């Protein structure tokens, strides 16, 4: 059953409106003061029960559904300062529309209220990669899957897949938020699709210049050379732009590391060691000094798996890594970045360093505007026992040049192309990598 908006309002709400004194201005251009429903419509509009169409019109001849009527009643029910007669009328209407209010009206109102506190973001990403070795030093892993065996001649392993990601943030109160990340992965070559899984979830609270985090969260320290991934535990960050300090403690899953970590996990498993999560503590400092963006950090991880990794001495189950980085901005577009890391717990392959000169490749690149582009050239020496999951795609255990190009092909969409060529640290064998990405952000 449908009624016109004006008829529905006046036949169900005019009794309560009639007892009210009207002093407010007319909110709708198509309801003149001499209209027979003027008093009811104006009062309900001023009370927030009805809103019109946003163009100063009420359009009272439009048809409405019971659902729309239930929404109006739900708004009336939320009012506190109502007369006894109005309250009695609202209760009568609530009884008449009880099914709609229970199943739609009141529930929708609650959802709309909560929706204001939840912000959604995310992306869809397509990646293509091709990793090529003359002779692979260990088993090669790509996107968590073993692709080839060590010692193969002219190894060529390709990946062709997508990532779908949702990043909702829920506001709890003025100080606290809940942040999450849900990822789904698919292999286009095999026509497979993975289910959406919870990758990260943490509570984040801010008081003054301090931010507190609890849960499974980004490591957030030394992403370039150490950890572009997450850990479970607690973190506090305090300070300002000139100098900020980050303290972290918890557990880190070693299966997210590079193929050398996976090799160590396999060897540890053969020895009966199946705990793949390491104890983790870290302290990091970062800030700005003029045109220099700097950072230094100390990371400690402890796990029996380290005893079985290449380059570790027997009985050594600690990773003690110190890192330092600096990015000097010559102007708003051109910058030079250097990274260095050393693991005092490993005997070999315990140094990583890189030097990068880039145009719009650092803090000032974003995917908002179409046409923006950036490029860089880098030399990297990536010791596999330093950073489990560095940001750059070049494989751990290699050294050589990398050329990178970024461009926004349209708003909130960018492409990333990279070519790397060099040698393996073990065996000094030839190594090449091709990488391409298209990412749509929302």
C-alpha positions as CSV (number, residue, x, y, z in Angstrom):
1,X,0.0,0.0,0.0
2,X,1.3,3.4,-1.0
3,X,0.2,6.9,0.0
4,X,1.3,10.3,-1.0
5,X,3.9,11.9,1.4
6,X,1.6,14.7,2.4
7,X,-1.4,12.5,2.9
8,X,0.5,10.0,5.0
9,X,2.0,12.7,7.2
10,X,-1.2,14.6,7.8
11,X,-3.3,11.5,8.4
12,X,-0.9,10.0,10.9
13,X,1.0,12.9,12.4
14,X,-1.1,16.0,12.1
15,X,-2.8,15.4,15.4
16,X,0.4,15.8,17.3
17,X,1.6,18.7,15.1
18,X,-1.7,20.6,15.5
19,X,-1.1,21.3,19.2
20,X,2.3,22.9,18.5
21,X,3.0,26.6,18.0
22,X,4.7,27.3,14.6
23,X,7.3,30.0,14.5
24,X,10.0,28.6,12.2
25,X,10.5,29.6,8.6
26,X,9.1,27.6,5.8
27,X,11.7,25.0,4.8
28,X,10.1,24.0,1.5
29,X,9.5,26.2,-1.6
30,X,6.6,24.0,-2.8
31,X,4.6,24.1,0.4
32,X,3.2,27.6,0.7
33,X,1.9,28.9,4.0
34,X,-1.7,28.6,2.9
35,X,-1.3,24.9,2.1
36,X,-3.6,22.6,4.1
37,X,-0.6,20.5,5.3
38,X,1.7,23.4,6.0
39,X,1.7,23.2,9.8
40,X,2.4,19.5,9.9
41,X,5.0,19.5,7.2
42,X,6.9,22.5,8.7
43,X,6.9,21.1,12.2
44,X,8.1,17.7,11.2
45,X,10.9,19.3,9.1
46,X,12.0,21.5,11.9
47,X,12.0,18.5,14.3
48,X,14.2,16.5,11.9
49,X,11.6,13.8,11.1
50,X,11.4,14.7,7.4
51,X,14.1,16.2,5.2
52,X,12.7,16.8,1.8
53,X,14.8,16.4,-1.4
54,X,17.8,18.7,-0.9
55,X,16.6,21.2,-3.5
56,X,14.2,23.1,-1.1
57,X,11.3,21.0,-2.3
58,X,9.0,18.6,-0.4
59,X,7.2,17.0,-3.4
60,X,4.2,16.0,-1.3
61,X,2.5,14.2,-4.2
62,X,5.3,11.6,-4.4
63,X,4.3,8.1,-3.3
64,X,6.0,6.5,-0.3
65,X,6.3,2.9,0.9
66,X,5.7,1.5,4.4
67,X,9.5,1.3,4.7
68,X,9.8,5.1,4.1
69,X,7.0,5.7,6.6
70,X,8.7,3.5,9.2
71,X,11.9,5.6,8.8
72,X,10.0,8.8,9.6
73,X,8.4,7.1,12.6
74,X,11.9,5.9,13.8
75,X,13.1,9.5,13.7
76,X,10.1,10.6,15.7
77,X,10.7,7.8,18.2
78,X,14.2,9.1,18.7
79,X,12.9,12.5,19.8
80,X,12.9,13.1,23.6
81,X,11.0,16.4,24.2
82,X,7.6,15.5,22.9
83,X,4.2,16.1,24.4
84,X,2.0,13.4,25.9
85,X,-0.4,13.5,23.0
86,X,2.5,13.3,20.5
87,X,4.1,10.4,22.4
88,X,0.8,8.5,22.4
89,X,0.4,9.0,18.7
90,X,4.0,7.9,18.0
91,X,3.5,4.7,20.1
92,X,0.3,4.0,18.1
93,X,2.2,4.4,14.8
94,X,5.0,2.3,16.1
95,X,2.6,-0.6,16.8
96,X,1.1,-0.2,13.3
97,X,4.6,-0.3,11.7
98,X,6.2,-2.7,14.2
99,X,7.4,-5.2,11.6
100,X,9.0,-2.5,9.4
101,X,10.6,-0.9,12.5
102,X,12.0,-4.2,13.8
103,X,13.2,-5.5,10.5
104,X,14.1,-2.3,8.6
105,X,13.4,1.1,10.1
106,X,15.1,1.1,13.6
107,X,17.8,-1.3,12.5
108,X,18.7,0.9,9.5
109,X,18.8,4.0,11.7
110,X,21.3,2.2,14.0
111,X,23.4,1.1,11.0
112,X,23.5,4.6,9.6
113,X,24.6,5.9,13.0
114,X,27.4,3.4,13.2
115,X,28.3,3.8,9.6
116,X,29.4,7.4,10.3
117,X,32.2,5.9,12.5
118,X,33.5,3.5,9.9
119,X,35.7,4.6,7.0
120,X,36.5,2.2,4.2
121,X,39.4,2.1,1.8
122,X,41.2,-0.5,-0.2
123,X,42.7,-1.4,-3.6
124,X,42.8,-4.0,-6.4
125,X,46.3,-4.8,-7.5
126,X,47.6,-6.8,-10.5
127,X,51.3,-8.0,-10.3
128,X,53.5,-9.7,-12.9
129,X,56.9,-10.9,-11.9
130,X,59.7,-12.9,-13.6
131,X,62.7,-14.0,-11.5
132,X,65.6,-15.5,-13.5
133,X,68.8,-17.2,-12.2
134,X,71.6,-18.9,-14.0
135,X,71.9,-21.1,-10.9
136,X,69.6,-20.6,-7.9
137,X,71.4,-20.8,-4.5
138,X,68.4,-22.1,-2.6
139,X,64.8,-23.1,-3.3
140,X,63.0,-20.2,-4.9
141,X,59.7,-19.0,-3.3
142,X,57.3,-16.6,-5.0
143,X,54.1,-15.3,-3.2
144,X,54.5,-18.1,-0.6
145,X,54.8,-21.0,-3.1
146,X,57.9,-22.9,-4.0
147,X,58.7,-22.4,-7.7
148,X,62.0,-24.2,-8.4
149,X,64.8,-26.1,-6.7
150,X,68.2,-24.9,-5.9
151,X,70.9,-25.7,-8.4
152,X,68.6,-25.6,-11.4
153,X,70.3,-24.1,-14.5
154,X,68.7,-21.1,-16.1
155,X,65.8,-20.9,-13.6
156,X,62.9,-18.7,-14.7
157,X,60.0,-18.4,-12.4
158,X,57.0,-16.3,-13.2
159,X,54.1,-15.0,-11.1
160,X,50.9,-13.6,-12.5
161,X,48.3,-12.7,-9.8
162,X,46.1,-10.1,-8.1
163,X,45.5,-8.8,-4.6
164,X,42.2,-7.4,-3.4
165,X,42.5,-5.4,-0.1
166,X,40.0,-3.8,2.2
167,X,41.2,-1.4,5.0
168,X,38.3,-0.4,7.2
169,X,38.9,1.9,10.2
170,X,36.3,2.2,13.0
171,X,36.2,5.1,15.4
172,X,35.6,4.0,19.0
173,X,35.9,7.4,20.6
174,X,37.9,10.6,20.2
175,X,41.1,8.8,21.2
176,X,40.8,5.2,20.0
177,X,40.3,3.5,16.6
178,X,40.2,-0.1,15.4
179,X,42.1,-0.6,12.2
180,X,42.1,-3.7,10.0
181,X,43.3,-5.1,6.7
182,X,41.7,-7.9,4.8
183,X,43.5,-9.4,1.8
184,X,42.5,-11.9,-0.9
185,X,45.1,-13.3,-3.4
186,X,44.5,-15.1,-6.7
187,X,46.7,-16.7,-9.3
188,X,45.5,-15.7,-12.8
189,X,47.7,-18.4,-14.5
190,X,46.0,-21.1,-12.6
191,X,42.6,-19.4,-12.5
192,X,42.5,-19.6,-8.7
193,X,40.9,-17.2,-6.2
194,X,41.7,-17.1,-2.5
195,X,39.2,-16.1,0.2
196,X,39.3,-12.8,1.9
197,X,41.3,-13.3,5.1
198,X,42.1,-11.0,8.1
199,X,45.7,-9.9,7.6
200,X,46.0,-7.2,10.3
201,X,43.8,-5.9,13.1
202,X,44.8,-3.6,15.9
203,X,43.6,-1.0,18.3
204,X,45.2,2.4,18.1
205,X,44.9,5.2,20.6
206,X,46.4,8.7,20.6
207,X,47.0,10.9,23.6
208,X,48.9,14.1,23.1
209,X,52.1,13.2,21.1
210,X,51.9,9.5,21.9
211,X,50.2,6.8,19.9
212,X,49.6,3.3,21.4
213,X,48.9,0.2,19.3
214,X,47.8,-3.3,20.3
215,X,47.2,-6.3,18.1
216,X,48.6,-7.5,14.7
217,X,49.9,-4.4,13.1
218,X,52.5,-3.1,10.6
219,X,56.1,-3.2,11.9
220,X,56.4,0.4,10.8
221,X,60.2,0.6,11.3
222,X,62.7,0.2,8.5
223,X,60.2,-0.9,5.8
224,X,62.8,-0.3,3.1
225,X,65.4,-2.6,4.3
226,X,63.9,-4.8,7.1
227,X,60.1,-5.3,7.6
228,X,57.4,-4.5,5.0
229,X,55.0,-6.8,6.9
230,X,53.3,-7.2,10.3
231,X,53.9,-8.5,13.8
232,X,51.7,-9.3,16.8
233,X,52.2,-7.4,20.0
234,X,52.3,-3.9,21.3
235,X,53.8,-0.6,20.1
236,X,54.1,2.9,21.3
237,X,55.3,5.9,19.2
238,X,55.9,9.3,20.7
239,X,57.6,12.6,19.7
240,X,57.2,15.1,16.9
241,X,58.4,15.7,13.3
242,X,61.9,16.5,14.4
243,X,62.4,13.3,16.4
244,X,59.9,10.5,17.0
245,X,60.6,7.2,18.9
246,X,59.0,3.9,18.4
247,X,59.1,0.9,20.8
248,X,57.8,-2.5,19.8
249,X,57.5,-5.9,21.4
250,X,55.7,-9.1,20.4
251,X,56.0,-12.1,18.0
252,X,57.0,-12.2,14.3
253,X,56.1,-15.0,11.9
254,X,59.2,-16.1,10.1
255,X,57.2,-17.8,7.3
256,X,56.6,-14.3,5.9
257,X,60.4,-13.9,5.3
258,X,62.4,-14.4,2.1
259,X,63.4,-17.8,0.7
260,X,66.4,-18.1,3.0
261,X,64.1,-17.9,6.0
262,X,62.0,-20.6,4.5
263,X,65.1,-22.7,3.9
264,X,65.9,-22.3,7.6
265,X,62.4,-23.2,8.6
266,X,62.5,-26.4,6.5
267,X,65.9,-27.4,7.9
268,X,64.7,-26.6,11.5
269,X,61.6,-28.8,10.8
270,X,63.8,-31.7,9.9
271,X,65.5,-31.3,13.3
272,X,62.2,-31.3,15.1
273,X,61.8,-27.5,15.5
274,X,58.4,-26.4,14.4
275,X,57.9,-23.0,16.1
276,X,58.1,-20.5,13.3
277,X,57.3,-17.4,15.3
278,X,60.3,-15.4,16.8
279,X,60.3,-13.2,19.8
280,X,60.6,-9.6,18.7
281,X,61.7,-6.3,20.3
282,X,62.7,-3.1,18.5
283,X,63.4,0.6,19.1
284,X,63.4,3.1,16.3
285,X,64.2,6.8,15.9
286,X,63.1,8.9,13.0
287,X,62.7,12.6,12.1
288,X,63.6,15.5,9.9
289,X,66.6,17.7,10.0
290,X,66.2,20.4,7.4
291,X,66.0,18.6,4.1
292,X,67.2,15.3,5.6
293,X,64.7,12.7,6.6
294,X,66.6,10.2,8.8
295,X,66.0,7.1,10.8
296,X,67.9,4.5,12.8
297,X,66.7,1.3,14.6
298,X,67.7,-1.8,16.5
299,X,65.8,-5.0,16.0
300,X,66.2,-8.2,18.1
301,X,64.6,-11.5,17.1
302,X,65.1,-14.8,18.8
303,X,64.2,-18.2,17.3
304,X,65.8,-21.7,17.0
305,X,65.2,-21.4,13.3
306,X,68.2,-19.0,13.0
307,X,70.6,-21.9,13.9
308,X,69.6,-23.6,10.6
309,X,69.8,-20.6,8.2
310,X,72.7,-20.1,5.8
311,X,75.4,-17.9,7.3
312,X,74.5,-18.6,11.0
313,X,76.8,-20.3,13.4
314,X,75.7,-23.4,15.3
315,X,74.0,-22.5,18.6
316,X,73.2,-18.9,17.5
317,X,69.5,-18.3,17.7
318,X,69.5,-14.5,17.8
319,X,69.1,-11.8,15.2
320,X,70.5,-8.5,16.4
321,X,70.2,-6.0,13.5
322,X,71.1,-2.3,13.5
323,X,69.9,-0.1,10.6
324,X,70.3,3.5,9.5
325,X,68.8,5.4,6.6
326,X,68.7,8.9,5.3
327,X,66.9,10.7,2.4
328,X,68.2,14.1,1.4
329,X,65.8,16.2,-0.7
330,X,67.6,18.5,-3.1
331,X,64.2,20.0,-3.9
332,X,60.5,18.9,-3.8
333,X,61.1,16.3,-6.6
334,X,64.7,15.0,-6.5
335,X,66.1,13.1,-3.6
336,X,69.0,10.8,-2.7
337,X,68.4,7.9,-0.3
338,X,70.9,5.6,1.5
339,X,70.1,2.5,3.6
340,X,72.4,0.3,5.7
341,X,71.8,-2.7,7.9
342,X,74.0,-5.1,9.8
343,X,73.0,-8.3,11.6
344,X,75.5,-8.9,14.5
345,X,74.0,-12.3,15.1
346,X,74.9,-13.8,11.7
347,X,78.4,-14.8,10.5
348,X,77.8,-14.3,6.8
349,X,75.4,-12.4,4.5
350,X,74.9,-10.1,7.4
351,X,75.1,-6.7,5.6
352,X,72.6,-4.9,3.4
353,X,72.9,-1.5,1.8
354,X,71.4,0.5,-1.0
355,X,71.8,3.9,-2.7
356,X,68.9,5.4,-4.7
357,X,68.6,8.6,-6.7
358,X,65.0,9.3,-7.5
359,X,62.5,11.8,-9.1
360,X,59.2,11.8,-7.1
361,X,60.0,8.3,-5.7
362,X,59.8,9.0,-2.0
363,X,57.5,10.8,0.4
364,X,55.9,13.1,-2.2
365,X,54.5,10.4,-4.6
366,X,50.8,9.5,-4.4
367,X,48.2,8.1,-6.7
368,X,45.6,10.9,-6.4
369,X,46.2,12.9,-9.6
370,X,46.5,11.5,-13.1
371,X,49.7,12.2,-15.0
372,X,52.1,12.2,-12.1
373,X,55.2,10.1,-12.6
374,X,58.5,9.2,-10.9
375,X,61.6,7.3,-11.7
376,X,64.7,6.0,-9.9
377,X,68.0,4.2,-10.3
378,X,69.3,2.1,-7.4
379,X,72.2,-0.1,-6.5
380,X,71.4,-2.7,-3.8
381,X,73.4,-5.3,-1.9
382,X,70.8,-7.3,0.0
383,X,72.2,-9.7,2.5
384,X,69.6,-12.3,3.2
385,X,70.2,-12.5,6.9
386,X,69.5,-8.8,7.5
387,X,65.9,-8.0,6.4
388,X,63.2,-10.7,6.3
389,X,60.8,-8.7,4.1
390,X,62.2,-5.5,2.6
391,X,60.0,-3.2,0.6
392,X,61.7,-3.4,-2.7
393,X,61.0,-6.4,-4.9
394,X,64.6,-7.4,-5.7
395,X,65.4,-10.8,-4.2
396,X,67.3,-11.2,-1.0
397,X,70.8,-12.6,-1.5
398,X,71.5,-10.5,-4.6
399,X,73.5,-7.4,-5.6
400,X,73.1,-5.1,-8.6
401,X,71.2,-2.3,-10.3
402,X,67.5,-1.7,-10.3
403,X,65.6,0.7,-12.6
404,X,62.1,1.8,-11.5
405,X,59.3,3.8,-13.0
406,X,56.0,4.9,-11.5
407,X,53.1,6.7,-13.2
408,X,49.4,7.5,-12.5
409,X,47.6,6.5,-15.6
410,X,44.3,8.0,-14.2
411,X,43.1,9.3,-10.8
412,X,43.8,6.8,-7.9
413,X,45.4,4.4,-10.3
414,X,49.2,3.9,-10.8
415,X,51.6,1.6,-12.6
416,X,55.0,0.4,-11.4
417,X,57.6,-1.1,-13.6
418,X,61.0,-2.3,-12.4
419,X,64.0,-4.1,-14.0
420,X,66.8,-5.5,-11.8
421,X,70.0,-7.2,-12.9
422,X,73.0,-8.4,-10.9
423,X,74.7,-11.3,-9.2
424,X,73.8,-13.7,-6.4
425,X,75.8,-13.3,-3.1
426,X,76.1,-17.1,-3.0
427,X,78.0,-18.4,-6.0
428,X,78.2,-15.0,-7.9
429,X,75.7,-16.3,-10.5
430,X,73.7,-14.0,-12.9
431,X,70.3,-12.8,-11.6
432,X,67.6,-10.8,-13.4
433,X,64.1,-9.6,-12.4
434,X,61.2,-8.1,-14.3
435,X,58.3,-6.7,-12.3
436,X,55.1,-4.9,-13.3
437,X,52.1,-3.6,-11.3
438,X,48.8,-1.9,-11.9
439,X,46.9,-0.7,-8.8
440,X,43.5,0.8,-8.4
441,X,42.8,2.5,-5.1
442,X,39.5,3.4,-3.5
